[in-house]
């Protein structure tokens, strides 16, 4: 006897339909699963057998062959437990074969209850695209799947609940569609708590308005980490498209909170400096997203930048430029998006006090050189704004109030982002940092005086073409913050100011 049940698999962020075919034939009892299964899929045979017996269903003492089609794509994870069980029950005549418009995903416990699986959001969206109208998922995954409009999502606690629905014994009620709602920020970490650091605050406002990368250099205790942690509070809210992209990554990684739909706030990731290149960019035998992808549409904060392994930092160069990470393996190649704001912080030397106004530096010149050379020129070139964070004096610290609040800064950032969204409407570009070089001349038009200033600075500072383009993008963002159509000389001058520290700390030692 033969039966088939529709399910879905994952390849990176992309879900694809999988048909679980079961054939129950005569012969010695045997249970084999074919179709390029990994270890977790092969172990499904034991879970399905125990779940069927403990749920009160007969397990056929026959030769059982389960094929997961298409057979030329590798299957991974326990997501196929439920469809395999249903296919066996159908082939054995216990229930009728489910309809082609129904799809099932879920991991089985030995007692027949369903456990949550990863990647449900991608599967629910793929189900809608493939004509599936009913999707049966574990209860913990229901809110996530309900984001996909046009698909009836059924939250199932156990295999018996699914069977009772299919037989009409106890029909399930579809989970209502869950609309997207941006998360309201409470500003627990507020820029109003920061005393002094006017230049750094201004640089982070520009970075937030245009999605630019930032490097902060300064002695220990000057507030670099404090400033970076407050950056999410001034970023614009997520759009639904951005939230879907980010939520898919977290779903595949198994980090989406149980019972939640789409993510409502931009992610902030701060990996430790001992992180490997694989943990930063993603990978593994079954490729998983890394920190740079988990920070997609948000902030990736690298504190103590020179303490990271050189190969880990170099692995970030291409993802920062392309906005995606491609992981190639023998069986498959997967890509994860990673459009992030990279915010890095570092000390000027190993002891941290090079150039400090009151504390002497204890490092030798060669030690300072070795410390700074851990940051390569190409990586430094990809950081749009270089900011020196100086020590704060007592008078600034003793003031009762700090600087401007995050709420007020965020209003200006949102206004600048809105100008960019209107300018790039229909292009897929959401901020100035994503502006391709081919459109720079069209978008970043300067006043004559600004053009002359930029030409002179380009020659004097010996800028690279990449640095030239990044300075123009930053100047365009400053103009958007100030609401001007043409880039002025003052705006070019400010953008150039944020590219001077590499000359001070790296090229003029």
C-alpha positions as CSV (number, residue, x, y, z in Angstrom):
1,X,0.0,0.0,0.0
2,X,1.2,3.5,-0.9
3,X,0.5,7.0,0.4
4,X,2.1,10.4,0.2
5,X,2.0,13.6,2.4
6,X,3.2,17.1,1.6
7,X,5.8,18.8,3.9
8,X,8.6,21.3,3.5
9,X,12.3,21.4,3.9
10,X,14.9,24.1,4.3
11,X,18.0,25.1,2.2
12,X,19.4,28.2,3.9
13,X,16.5,30.6,4.2
14,X,14.6,29.1,1.3
15,X,11.9,26.5,1.9
16,X,11.0,23.9,-0.7
17,X,8.1,21.4,-0.9
18,X,8.9,17.8,0.1
19,X,6.7,14.8,-0.5
20,X,6.9,12.1,2.1
21,X,6.0,8.8,0.3
22,X,5.4,5.7,2.3
23,X,5.2,2.2,0.8
24,X,4.1,-0.7,3.1
25,X,4.8,-4.1,1.5
26,X,5.1,-7.7,2.5
27,X,8.3,-9.2,3.7
28,X,10.5,-9.1,6.8
29,X,9.9,-6.1,9.0
30,X,12.2,-3.2,8.0
31,X,12.0,0.6,8.2
32,X,14.2,2.5,5.8
33,X,14.2,6.2,4.9
34,X,15.7,7.3,1.6
35,X,16.0,10.6,-0.2
36,X,19.4,12.0,1.0
37,X,18.4,12.1,4.7
38,X,20.9,13.3,7.4
39,X,21.2,11.6,10.8
40,X,18.3,13.4,12.4
41,X,16.0,12.3,9.5
42,X,17.2,8.7,9.7
43,X,16.4,8.7,13.5
44,X,12.9,9.7,12.5
45,X,12.1,6.0,12.1
46,X,12.5,5.3,15.8
47,X,10.6,8.4,16.9
48,X,7.7,7.6,14.5
49,X,7.5,4.0,15.6
50,X,7.3,4.9,19.3
51,X,4.9,7.8,18.7
52,X,2.5,5.6,16.8
53,X,2.5,2.9,19.5
54,X,2.2,5.3,22.4
55,X,-0.6,7.2,20.6
56,X,-2.6,4.0,20.2
57,X,-2.1,3.4,16.5
58,X,-1.0,0.1,15.0
59,X,2.5,0.0,13.6
60,X,2.6,-2.2,10.5
61,X,5.0,-5.2,11.0
62,X,6.0,-5.0,7.3
63,X,8.7,-3.8,5.0
64,X,8.4,0.0,5.1
65,X,10.1,2.3,2.7
66,X,9.8,6.1,3.1
67,X,11.1,8.3,0.3
68,X,11.5,12.1,0.8
69,X,11.2,13.6,-2.6
70,X,12.9,15.3,-4.4
71,X,15.6,12.7,-3.7
72,X,18.5,14.8,-5.0
73,X,18.2,17.5,-2.3
74,X,19.6,16.8,1.2
75,X,17.0,16.7,4.0
76,X,18.0,17.7,7.5
77,X,16.3,18.0,10.9
78,X,13.4,16.3,12.6
79,X,10.7,18.3,10.6
80,X,9.5,15.3,8.7
81,X,8.4,13.2,11.7
82,X,4.8,14.2,11.5
83,X,4.3,13.8,7.7
84,X,6.1,10.4,7.8
85,X,3.7,9.2,10.6
86,X,0.7,10.4,8.6
87,X,1.9,8.7,5.5
88,X,2.3,5.4,7.3
89,X,-1.2,5.7,8.8
90,X,-2.6,6.4,5.3
91,X,-0.7,3.6,3.7
92,X,-1.9,1.2,6.5
93,X,-5.5,2.3,6.0
94,X,-6.0,3.9,9.4
95,X,-6.8,7.3,7.9
96,X,-7.5,8.6,4.4
97,X,-4.6,10.2,2.6
98,X,-4.4,14.0,3.3
99,X,-5.3,16.3,0.5
100,X,-2.6,17.9,-1.7
101,X,-3.5,21.3,-0.4
102,X,-2.6,20.3,3.2
103,X,1.0,20.3,4.5
104,X,2.4,19.0,7.8
105,X,5.6,19.8,9.7
106,X,6.7,18.9,13.2
107,X,9.0,16.9,15.4
108,X,7.5,14.0,17.3
109,X,8.2,13.1,20.9
110,X,8.1,9.4,21.8
111,X,4.7,9.9,23.4
112,X,3.3,11.4,20.2
113,X,3.3,15.1,21.2
114,X,4.7,17.6,18.8
115,X,7.9,19.7,19.4
116,X,8.7,23.0,17.6
117,X,11.0,23.1,14.6
118,X,13.1,25.7,13.0
119,X,12.4,27.7,9.9
120,X,8.6,27.6,10.1
121,X,8.2,31.2,8.8
122,X,10.1,30.3,5.6
123,X,7.9,27.2,5.2
124,X,4.7,29.1,5.8
125,X,5.6,31.7,3.1
126,X,6.6,28.9,0.7
127,X,3.4,27.1,1.4
128,X,1.4,30.1,0.2
129,X,3.5,30.3,-3.0
130,X,3.0,26.6,-3.7
131,X,-0.8,26.6,-3.4
132,X,-1.0,25.1,0.1
133,X,-4.1,26.3,1.8
134,X,-3.8,24.4,5.2
135,X,-0.6,24.1,7.2
136,X,-0.4,22.0,10.3
137,X,2.4,23.0,12.7
138,X,3.4,22.5,16.4
139,X,1.6,24.9,18.9
140,X,4.8,26.8,19.7
141,X,5.3,27.6,15.9
142,X,1.7,28.7,15.3
143,X,2.2,32.4,15.9
144,X,5.2,32.4,13.6
145,X,3.4,30.6,10.8
146,X,0.3,32.8,11.1
147,X,2.3,35.7,9.6
148,X,1.7,34.2,6.2
149,X,-1.5,35.6,4.9
150,X,-3.6,33.3,2.7
151,X,-2.7,30.1,4.5
152,X,-4.9,28.5,7.2
153,X,-2.5,27.6,10.1
154,X,-3.5,24.9,12.6
155,X,-1.7,24.6,15.9
156,X,-1.3,21.0,16.8
157,X,-0.3,19.7,20.2
158,X,0.2,16.0,19.2
159,X,-0.1,13.6,16.3
160,X,-3.4,12.4,17.7
161,X,-4.8,16.0,17.5
162,X,-3.9,16.0,13.8
163,X,-5.4,12.6,13.1
164,X,-8.6,13.6,15.0
165,X,-8.9,16.7,12.8
166,X,-8.4,14.7,9.6
167,X,-10.9,12.1,10.5
168,X,-13.4,14.7,11.8
169,X,-13.4,13.4,15.4
170,X,-12.2,16.7,16.8
171,X,-11.7,19.5,14.2
172,X,-9.1,22.2,14.9
173,X,-9.7,25.9,14.6
174,X,-7.3,27.9,12.4
175,X,-5.0,30.3,14.1
176,X,-6.1,33.9,13.1
177,X,-3.8,35.9,10.8
178,X,-1.2,37.8,12.8
179,X,-0.6,41.3,11.4
180,X,2.8,43.0,11.8
181,X,3.1,45.5,14.6
182,X,6.4,47.5,15.1
183,X,7.6,47.3,18.6
184,X,7.3,50.5,20.7
185,X,10.7,51.5,22.1
186,X,10.9,52.3,25.8
187,X,14.3,54.0,25.6
188,X,15.7,52.2,28.6
189,X,19.1,53.0,27.3
190,X,18.8,56.7,26.4
191,X,21.4,59.1,24.9
192,X,20.3,61.5,27.6
193,X,22.3,59.5,30.0
194,X,25.5,60.2,28.0
195,X,27.5,63.2,29.3
196,X,29.7,65.0,26.8
197,X,30.9,63.2,23.6
198,X,29.1,65.6,21.3
199,X,31.2,64.5,18.3
200,X,30.6,60.8,18.8
201,X,26.9,61.4,19.4
202,X,26.7,63.4,16.1
203,X,28.6,60.6,14.2
204,X,26.2,58.0,15.5
205,X,23.2,60.1,14.5
206,X,24.6,60.3,11.0
207,X,25.3,56.6,11.0
208,X,21.7,55.8,12.1
209,X,20.3,58.2,9.5
210,X,22.2,56.6,6.6
211,X,22.9,53.0,7.8
212,X,26.7,53.7,7.8
213,X,29.5,51.7,9.5
214,X,31.3,53.4,12.4
215,X,34.7,53.0,14.2
216,X,35.1,54.6,17.6
217,X,38.7,55.0,18.9
218,X,39.4,56.1,22.5
219,X,40.9,55.2,25.9
220,X,39.1,52.8,28.2
221,X,36.1,54.2,30.1
222,X,35.3,57.0,27.7
223,X,31.8,55.6,26.8
224,X,32.4,53.7,23.5
225,X,30.3,50.7,24.6
226,X,27.7,53.0,26.3
227,X,27.2,54.9,23.0
228,X,27.0,51.8,20.9
229,X,24.4,50.2,23.2
230,X,22.1,53.2,22.8
231,X,22.3,53.2,19.0
232,X,19.2,50.9,18.5
233,X,17.1,53.5,20.3
234,X,17.6,56.0,17.5
235,X,17.2,53.7,14.6
236,X,14.0,53.9,12.5
237,X,11.3,51.3,13.1
238,X,11.4,48.1,11.0
239,X,9.2,47.9,8.0
240,X,7.2,44.7,7.5
241,X,9.5,43.5,4.7
242,X,12.6,44.1,6.9
243,X,10.9,42.3,9.8
244,X,10.1,39.3,7.6
245,X,13.7,39.0,6.4
246,X,15.1,39.3,9.9
247,X,12.5,36.9,11.4
248,X,13.3,34.3,8.8
249,X,17.0,34.3,9.8
250,X,16.1,34.0,13.5
251,X,13.6,31.2,12.8
252,X,16.2,29.2,10.8
253,X,18.7,29.7,13.7
254,X,16.1,28.7,16.3
255,X,16.3,32.0,18.1
256,X,12.8,33.4,17.4
257,X,11.0,33.5,20.8
258,X,8.4,30.8,21.2
259,X,4.8,32.1,20.6
260,X,6.0,35.2,18.8
261,X,5.3,36.3,15.2
262,X,7.5,38.7,13.4
263,X,10.3,40.6,15.2
264,X,9.3,44.1,16.0
265,X,12.7,45.7,16.8
266,X,16.0,45.9,15.0
267,X,18.5,43.3,16.3
268,X,21.6,44.3,18.2
269,X,24.4,41.6,18.2
270,X,27.6,42.0,20.2
271,X,29.7,38.8,19.9
272,X,32.7,38.3,22.1
273,X,36.1,38.9,20.6
274,X,37.0,35.2,20.9
275,X,34.4,34.5,18.2
276,X,35.6,32.4,15.2
277,X,35.2,33.4,11.6
278,X,32.5,30.7,11.2
279,X,30.5,32.1,14.1
280,X,30.7,35.6,12.7
281,X,29.9,34.8,9.1
282,X,28.1,31.5,9.3
283,X,28.8,28.0,8.2
284,X,29.2,24.5,9.5
285,X,28.4,21.1,7.9
286,X,24.8,22.1,7.8
287,X,25.3,25.9,7.2
288,X,23.7,28.1,9.8
289,X,23.6,32.0,9.9
290,X,26.4,33.7,11.7
291,X,26.4,36.9,13.8
292,X,26.6,39.2,10.8
293,X,23.4,37.7,9.4
294,X,21.7,37.7,12.8
295,X,22.3,41.4,12.9
296,X,20.6,41.8,9.5
297,X,18.7,45.2,9.4
298,X,20.2,46.0,12.7
299,X,23.6,46.6,14.5
300,X,26.6,44.4,14.7
301,X,28.8,45.7,17.5
302,X,32.4,44.5,17.7
303,X,33.9,45.8,20.9
304,X,37.7,45.6,21.4
305,X,38.1,45.2,17.6
306,X,41.8,44.4,17.4
307,X,41.3,41.5,19.9
308,X,39.3,39.6,17.3
309,X,41.2,37.1,15.2
310,X,42.6,38.5,12.1
311,X,41.0,35.8,9.9
312,X,37.6,36.5,11.5
313,X,37.7,40.2,10.7
314,X,39.0,39.6,7.2
315,X,36.0,37.2,6.6
316,X,33.7,40.2,7.2
317,X,35.1,42.2,4.3
318,X,33.1,40.7,1.5
319,X,29.8,40.4,3.4
320,X,30.0,44.1,4.4
321,X,30.5,45.0,0.7
322,X,27.9,42.6,-0.8
323,X,25.2,42.6,1.9
324,X,25.1,38.8,1.9
325,X,27.1,35.8,3.0
326,X,27.4,32.8,0.7
327,X,28.4,29.5,2.3
328,X,29.5,26.8,-0.2
329,X,29.5,23.1,0.7
330,X,29.7,19.9,-1.4
331,X,26.0,19.2,-1.1
332,X,24.7,22.7,-1.4
333,X,25.4,26.5,-1.5
334,X,23.3,28.8,0.7
335,X,23.2,32.6,1.1
336,X,22.1,34.6,4.1
337,X,21.5,38.4,3.9
338,X,23.6,40.6,6.1
339,X,22.8,44.3,5.5
340,X,24.1,45.6,8.9
341,X,25.4,48.7,10.5
342,X,28.9,47.6,11.8
343,X,29.8,49.6,14.9
344,X,33.4,48.9,16.1
345,X,35.2,50.2,19.2
346,X,38.9,49.9,20.0
347,X,41.6,51.5,22.1
348,X,44.4,53.5,20.5
349,X,47.0,51.0,21.8
350,X,47.4,47.9,23.9
351,X,47.4,49.7,27.2
352,X,44.7,52.0,26.0
353,X,46.3,55.4,26.9
354,X,48.2,56.5,23.8
355,X,47.4,60.2,23.4
356,X,45.6,60.5,26.7
357,X,45.9,64.0,28.2
358,X,46.8,62.9,31.7
359,X,47.8,59.2,31.8
360,X,51.0,58.1,30.0
361,X,51.1,55.3,27.5
362,X,53.2,52.3,28.6
363,X,53.4,50.7,25.2
364,X,56.5,50.6,23.0
365,X,56.3,52.0,19.5
366,X,56.6,48.5,18.0
367,X,53.8,47.2,20.3
368,X,51.5,50.1,19.2
369,X,52.3,49.3,15.6
370,X,51.5,45.6,16.1
371,X,48.3,46.3,17.9
372,X,46.9,48.6,15.2
373,X,48.1,46.4,12.3
374,X,45.6,43.8,13.4
375,X,43.1,46.0,11.6
376,X,43.8,45.7,7.9
377,X,43.5,48.7,5.5
378,X,40.8,47.1,3.4
379,X,38.6,46.5,6.5
380,X,39.3,50.1,7.7
381,X,38.3,51.4,4.3
382,X,34.8,49.8,4.7
383,X,34.1,51.8,7.9
384,X,32.4,55.0,6.8
385,X,32.9,57.1,9.9
386,X,36.0,57.2,12.1
387,X,35.4,58.9,15.5
388,X,37.8,59.7,18.3
389,X,36.1,59.4,21.7
390,X,38.0,61.6,24.1
391,X,38.0,61.4,27.9
392,X,35.2,63.4,29.6
393,X,36.2,66.0,32.1
394,X,34.7,66.4,35.5
395,X,32.6,69.5,34.7
396,X,30.7,67.5,32.0
397,X,30.2,64.5,34.3
398,X,29.0,66.6,37.2
399,X,26.1,68.1,35.2
400,X,22.7,67.0,36.4
401,X,21.5,66.2,32.9
402,X,23.2,64.6,29.9
403,X,22.7,65.4,26.3
404,X,19.8,65.2,24.0
405,X,17.3,62.3,24.4
406,X,17.1,59.4,22.1
407,X,13.5,60.2,21.2
408,X,14.4,63.6,19.8
409,X,17.4,62.2,17.9
410,X,15.2,59.4,16.5
411,X,12.7,62.0,15.1
412,X,15.5,63.5,13.0
413,X,16.8,60.1,11.9
414,X,13.3,59.0,10.8
415,X,12.8,62.2,8.8
416,X,16.1,61.7,7.0
417,X,15.3,58.0,6.3
418,X,11.9,59.0,4.9
419,X,13.6,61.4,2.4
420,X,15.8,58.4,1.4
421,X,12.9,56.1,1.0
422,X,11.1,58.6,-1.2
423,X,14.2,59.1,-3.3
424,X,14.9,55.4,-3.8
425,X,11.3,54.3,-4.1
426,X,11.0,51.2,-6.3
427,X,14.7,50.5,-6.4
428,X,15.0,48.2,-3.3
429,X,17.4,50.7,-1.7
430,X,16.4,51.7,1.8
431,X,19.2,54.0,2.9
432,X,22.2,55.9,1.6
433,X,24.7,53.2,2.7
434,X,23.2,50.8,0.2
435,X,23.5,53.3,-2.7
436,X,25.5,51.7,-5.6
437,X,28.4,53.5,-7.1
438,X,26.6,53.8,-10.5
439,X,24.0,56.1,-9.0
440,X,26.3,58.2,-6.8
441,X,26.8,61.0,-9.4
442,X,23.0,61.2,-9.9
443,X,22.1,61.3,-6.3
444,X,25.0,63.0,-4.6
445,X,25.1,66.3,-6.5
446,X,27.3,69.0,-4.9
447,X,27.4,72.8,-5.0
448,X,30.4,74.1,-7.0
449,X,32.3,75.1,-3.8
450,X,31.7,71.6,-2.3
451,X,33.0,69.9,-5.5
452,X,36.2,72.0,-5.5
453,X,36.8,71.2,-1.8
454,X,36.2,67.5,-2.3
455,X,38.6,67.4,-5.3
456,X,41.4,69.0,-3.3
457,X,40.8,66.7,-0.3
458,X,40.8,63.6,-2.5
459,X,44.3,64.5,-3.8
460,X,45.7,65.6,-0.5
461,X,44.4,62.7,1.5
462,X,45.2,60.1,-1.2
463,X,41.8,58.6,-0.9
464,X,40.9,55.3,-2.5
465,X,37.9,55.1,-4.9
466,X,36.0,53.2,-2.2
467,X,36.7,55.9,0.4
468,X,35.6,58.5,-2.2
469,X,32.2,56.8,-2.6
470,X,31.7,56.3,1.1
471,X,32.5,60.0,1.9
472,X,29.9,61.0,-0.7
473,X,27.3,58.7,0.8
474,X,28.0,60.1,4.3
475,X,27.7,63.7,2.9
476,X,24.4,62.8,1.3
477,X,23.2,61.6,4.7
478,X,24.2,64.8,6.4
479,X,22.4,66.7,3.7
480,X,19.3,64.6,4.3
481,X,19.4,65.3,8.0
482,X,19.6,69.1,7.2
483,X,17.0,68.8,4.4
484,X,19.1,70.2,1.5
485,X,18.9,68.9,-2.0
486,X,22.5,69.8,-3.0
487,X,25.5,68.8,-0.8
488,X,27.2,71.9,0.6
489,X,30.8,72.5,1.3
490,X,30.1,72.4,5.1
491,X,28.6,68.9,4.7
492,X,31.5,67.6,2.6
493,X,33.9,69.1,5.2
494,X,32.1,67.2,8.0
495,X,32.1,64.0,6.0
496,X,35.8,64.4,5.4
497,X,36.4,65.0,9.1
498,X,35.2,61.4,9.8
499,X,37.9,60.0,7.6
500,X,40.9,61.5,9.2
501,X,41.7,59.2,12.1
502,X,43.0,56.4,9.9
503,X,45.7,58.9,8.8
504,X,46.5,59.8,12.4
505,X,46.6,56.3,13.9
506,X,47.6,54.1,10.9
507,X,49.3,55.9,8.0
508,X,51.4,58.5,9.9
509,X,53.0,56.4,12.6
